[in-house]
């Protein structure tokens, strides 16, 4: 299986074509899109995921390693309409709290 490092190297070298043809590659990109302190905190809280790592880069690797174990479920978690709405509202503290409290 293609691991985190494989996808990270492709992304760093701007070899992006393979991402669109591979479900694991798409998962890597979806996870990358939430690797910001407030977004990842909301995502793991909403989905009851416990991360041991505290540095964002390490959380990216850890979250990928966890989510790659069930790709279909992970794509659903990261593509869920409700979650995407929460992501688009992270600039508003009030809206962010509503996403977390549901």
Secondary structure, 3 states (H helix, E strand, C coil): CCCHHHHHHHHHCCCCHHHHHCHHHHHHHHHHCCCCHHHHHHHHHHCCCCCCCCCHHHHHHHHHHHHHHHHHHHHHHHHCHHHHHHHHCCCCHHHHHHHHHC
